[in-house]
Amino acid sequence: MRLLAKPAAIQLYLRDHGKPADVSKASAKLTLLTGTEKQEVELKPAGDKLEATGTFKVGPGTKVVALVTIAGKPAGTVRFAL
């Protein structure tokens, strides 16, 4: 997995054994933790990635917890630090 987090967009790229995964039936819920602030974001399929646009508080030190759901598979959790 690869996470790109910018103040106006967040993108999550999923891989399956080194190849891009089919994200058409996937979703993710992110929890962004910046200092004492918490923000929740829903990511939806957008081409070859899961994506959300808006206004996000991300920067050095931000921690991200992603709950990823892919149809037919159990949900998985991934943690990132920016």
HUPE-V572108 format. One record per run of one state. SS is the DSSP state (h for helix, s for strand, l for the rest). FROM is the first residue (numbers start at 0). TO is the last residue. Records with the same first field share a line. If there is no record, write none. Layout:
BEGIN
SS = FROM-TO + FROM-TO
END
This chain:
BEGIN
l = 0-0 + 5-7 + 13-13 + 16-17 + 20-24 + 34-35 + 46-47 + 53-61 + 70-74 + 81-81
s = 1-4 + 8-12 + 14-15 + 18-19 + 25-33 + 36-45 + 48-52 + 62-69 + 75-80
END
